[in-house]
Every structure is written in C-alpha cells, then in structure tokens.
Amino acid sequence: MGLSSAATTTLSEPLKFCIFDLRRGQHEGEELEKILFFFPADLPFPAQLSVVGLSEGLITFTRIFSPEAACEVIEAEMHSHVFFEAEPDIWMVMVVAKSKETEAIWRIEALRSVLKEIHSLFVMFHGSIRMLLDKEPGGGLIRGHLYTFIMDYLTDFLIGNKFLLPNFRDSLKERGTVQMLTVGREAAIEVQSLVGALDSCMANTLGYSVILFQDLLVSTTLTPDDTVNLFTYGTLRLTPRMLSSGGSTWSYLRKGSASSHAESASDRLHGLQDASSVRGDNYQIVRPLQHGKWSKGKDGFLVTDIWGVEVGNLVPTTPTIWLQQIEHKMYLCAYQHKGLTIILLIPVTSMLNGEEGISMLKQQLLENVSSKIYKVEEKLSKGWGGENAYHVKGYRYLLVDSDRNLSRASPSGKVTTLTKESLLTLNKVREDVDLERNRTKADDLEICIRAKNNSWVIAQAARGKQLYIVLEKANETLLYASEAVEKFSDRYCNGAFSLD
C-alpha cells in the first residue's frame, strides 16, 4: 500500500501523517502493531517508528503537567507537530515541514481541524476506529479502511506534486462549520412544507432529511454535529458543482479539467501495487471519497457503485452511513433537481425489505413530493444572488457561530483581492485569538491591528461568536475602523459585536 518510487521524493517531504493506538504494541518487538496508518506508507519502518515514538513520548511528557489535555502542537526548528486525540488512546499526528516558501505559513488550529474532519467523516462511513479494532484485533481491517479513506481525502489537497494544506490564504474560512442560505419568508414557508412532506414519506421509518441549495444548507432535521458531517460530504462530492466537475472544493485553484486532475491525483497518491493491497482478504473496503463515482440518474436520484451492486441485477447498493449522535446505521438516498439536493437518511433496521423498501420509498417521493421540490427550487433560484450573494462592499470578513457550527464569509473570489500582507496579518491575529481562547476559555476579546500595508485587521469574540474583518481601503484612524465594524455588526450580526 505504498507510494510509487517516482512520487515518493516529491510527495513525502513536506508532510508525514500517522495514526497510532497507545494500547497496542506494548512489548518489545511489537512496536509496529500500534501504527494503524502512516503516510508516506513506503517510509522505512525505523523512520515510521521514530515519528510515532517521538509523538508518544511528547504525549506522555505533557500529560504529566496536563493529565486531562495532552499536547496539541509542538513547534520544532524544522517541523510543526500537530496532535489530535481522535478517540481514547488513538492519536492522529501530522508533521509538517517548515519551508522558506512564504506559502508554507499555516495556522495550527486550521491543521487540527483537518485531522478532526478526517476522523469525523471516517466514523460517519465506517464507524469508530476502536470498533473496527475490536471487530478484527489483528488490525488488517482498520488499516485497509484508514489507508484508502485518507488517501482519497488527501487528493483534494494535491496540486501538481505538492500538498496545498490550509495556509494563510484560507484565513477567512472555517472548516467544520456549515454555511446556510438566507431565505425570505415565502421561501421559508415552502421549505417548511417540503420538509413536512419528506417526513410524511418517511413516517414509518423515523428518518431524517437535509436540503442543500448549491453549496449552502437550507434545512436539516439532524443534530448539529451530524449536520456538519453530511454537509461536508455533500459539498465535497454530491452538489451539482461537484457532479459536473468531478473535482473537489479546491478545484477553483487549478487550471484545466478538475475531473482529470482528481483521477491523476488519486493515481499518484495511491500508487497501488495490486488490488489486494486495499481489498483485504475477507472484507470489502468502501471508498466513499473517490472522485467521479456519483452521477444523476434519469429519475433524479443520485447513484453510485461505491458500495457495490446487487448480485444478479447489477443495481448499485444503497449507500449507508453512521449517525454519531444516535449511533444508528442509515441508508443514504440523495435526490437532485437543478440546484437543489435533498438527502434522506432512513434507519437500516426500519427497512425490513432492504433495497426493495428503498425503491418503494423513492417512488413514493417522486409521486407525492416532486411538485413541492420543483416549487422550492424555483423560489430559491429566484432569490439567489449567485456566488457573490454574501459579499459586503468594502469588507472582507468571516463570521463564526461556534455554538451552532455555522459560518459565513466573503466569497473566495473577493478574498483573492486582498494583499498578501493583509492575509499574513490576519493569519497571525487568528493564531493569537486561538491561543487566548484556549488559554483562558474566555469568550470576550477584541484585537485591532494596523498592518504594514496600512490595512486594518480586526478580530472580535462575544457570546459564542467570532468576527474577523479586513479593511484595506479604510481611513487611517482607529475610530474609522471601529465604526466600520460597528456598522457591520449592527447590520449583519444583530449587534452581537456592538459596544452597547
């Protein structure tokens, strides 16, 4: 399961990534047992053990001083070591090489959020790492699943032969949050009616629904954490933009075909020597993050063969996921009409007839809910302002509601107009906010900095919300910058950051 030798020299240098279990490999000569995943996979075992051993030593040492929360980051001269305890005694560690290239400037919390996202998505599709270890203590099952899943995930960060990890240019983004569509009163009533109709279709199954318009959330009946996970997957692989491009959410950074990029990136990353290296001996490995595997059927439902096909008729098997909050396995059915994507989740245990029951449910939805779907899509399309709908003239901003896992930000195209100096200053300010909030657990703070290029960079936190603003064409006075933030807060944040 290693990389090809040609890819190793260019792909392995800037990034090492491992997952290990502190409960395994406790005896001499069994140290390799604790490694569940390592990238690059063809790094010699002594080098892998060196990385894992150092990480384990740092975790043990820092627990002496902080038993409840071990280390989150260690900054060395040549590398940053980023830690995340995904499950009890199961650690994810990313080792990122520092570089003289100015693009290689990142925020630690942004890198930790990548680790958190990998784990959350993995659990949604496969269940917890510990559960798979208990199912097959030898480790072959979990290693095969982790390898294919993470390698498919990493293709979204591969540009040419280099990984483009979240850096200072992504400072006005917040991974692990949902971006919602703002709708008017009439549209909201239609959406509510549609949700009720969907619930009626699933009345006997106690199912859930999630509605997306373009890459924005319209409605959800899931818990916040499960909503974030499904929204993330939807915007990565299911929305109309993803189906048409076959690419990833990073495709706007690239030139040429996103689909061809995804395929070539996957080939370079996996570099698989033979199919058995990922299929395993007695188990099938599902790869839900593969590019270009979803398509829209004639009836509007999205189909994929990722989960296999029914024996005898070659009909694709309905995908399944795990809901973390209720720990139930659910069928995933996705329907798409123009810019509207509807995701239905039905408990596997409630479908006694399995695929036949899912087919009947789909038919019921087409017969009873289609007109409401068309009406909602039409309403939302008429009120939709396009990619720049949430642009605020003169501002480049990020608003985060941590309590509800929501965020809203300036459109990516507008953020690219900011100077490098402004973005670097913003990245540093966000780092300071992360450190202060982690250190004091305080929720009220304000930072206002004048950058070298005379732009203003402002950060405020209050009542579970954070606001980051960059003003590049502002008046020179601090008073002007403060008044600009006050106006933004009053108009777009319900006064959450106002002085009164």
C-alpha positions, 0 to 999 in steps of 0.5 A: 500500500505504498507510494510509487518510487517516482512520487515518493521524493516529491510527495513525502517531504513536506508532510508525514501523517500517522495514526497510532493506538497507545494500547497496542504494541506494548512489548518489545518487538511489537512496536509496529502493531500500534501504527494503524496508518502512516503516510508516506506508507513506503517510509522505512519502518525505523523512520515510521517508528521514530515519528510515532515514538517521538509523538508518544513520548511528547504525549506522555511528557505533557500529560504529566503537567496536563493529565486531562489535555495532552499536547496539541502542537509542538513547534520544532526548528524544522517541523510543526507537530500537530496532535489530535486525540481522535478517540481514547488512546488513538492519536492522529499526528501530522508533521509538517515541514517548515519551508522558506516558501512564504506559502508554507505559513499555516495556522495550527488550529486550521491543521487540527481541524483537518485531522478532526474532519478526517476522523469525523467523516471516517466514523460517519462511513465506517464507524469508530476506529476502536470498533473496527479494532475490536471487530478484527484485533489483528488490525488488517481491517482498520488499516485497509479502511484508514489507508484508502479513506485518507488517501482519497481525502488527501487528493483534494489537497494535491496540486501538481506534486505538492500538498496545498494544506490550509495556509494563510490564504484560507484565513477567512474560512472555517472548516467544520462549520456549515454555511446556510442560505438566507431565505425570505419568508415565502421561501421559508414557508415552502421549505417548511412544507417540503420538509413536512412532506419528506417526513410524511414519506418517511413516517414509518421509518423515523428518518431524517432529511437535509436540503442543500441549495448549491453549496449552502444548507437550507434545512436539516432535521439532524443534530448539529454535529451530524449536520456538519458531517453530511454537509461536508460530504455533500459539498465535497462530492454530491452538489451539482458543482461537484457532479459536473466537475468531478473535482473537489472544493479546491478545484477553483485553484487549478487550471484545466479539467478538475475531473482529470486532475482528481483521477491523476491525483488519486493515481499518484497518491495511491500508487497501488501495487495490486488490488489486494493491497486495499481489498483485504482478504475477507472484507470489502473496503468502501471508498466513499471519497473517490472522485467521479463515482456519483452521477444523476440518474434519469429519475433524479436520484443520485447513484453510485457503485461505491458500495457495490451492486446487487448480485444478479441485477447489477443495481448499485447498493444503497449507500449507508452511513453512521449517525454519531449522535444516535449511533444508528446505521442509515441508508443514504438516498440523495435526490437532485433537481437543478440546484437543489439536493435533498438527502434522506437518511432512513434507519437500516433496521426500519427497512425490513425489505432492504433495497426493495423498501428503498425503491418503494420509498423513492417512488413514493417521493417522486409521486407525492413530493416532486411538485413541492421540490420543483416549487422550492427550487424555483423560489430559491433560484429566484432569490439567489444572488449567485456566488457573490450573494454574501459579499459586503462592499468594502469588507472582507470578513468571516463570521463564526457561530461556534455554538451552532457550527455555522459560518459565513464569509466573503466569497473566495473570489473577493478574498483573492483581492486582498494583499498578501500582507493583509492575509499574513496579518490576519493569519497571525491575529487568528493564531493569537485569538486561538491561543487566548481562547484556549488559554483562558476559555474566555469568550470576550476579546477584541484585537485591532491591528494596523498592518504594514500595508496600512490595512486594518485587521480586526478580530472580535469574540462575544457570546459564542461568536467570532468576527474577523474583518479586513479593511484595506481601503479604510481611513487611517484612524482607529475610530474609522475602523471601529465604526466600520465594524460597528456598522457591520455588526449592527447590520449583519450580526444583530449587534452581537459585536456592538459596544452597547 
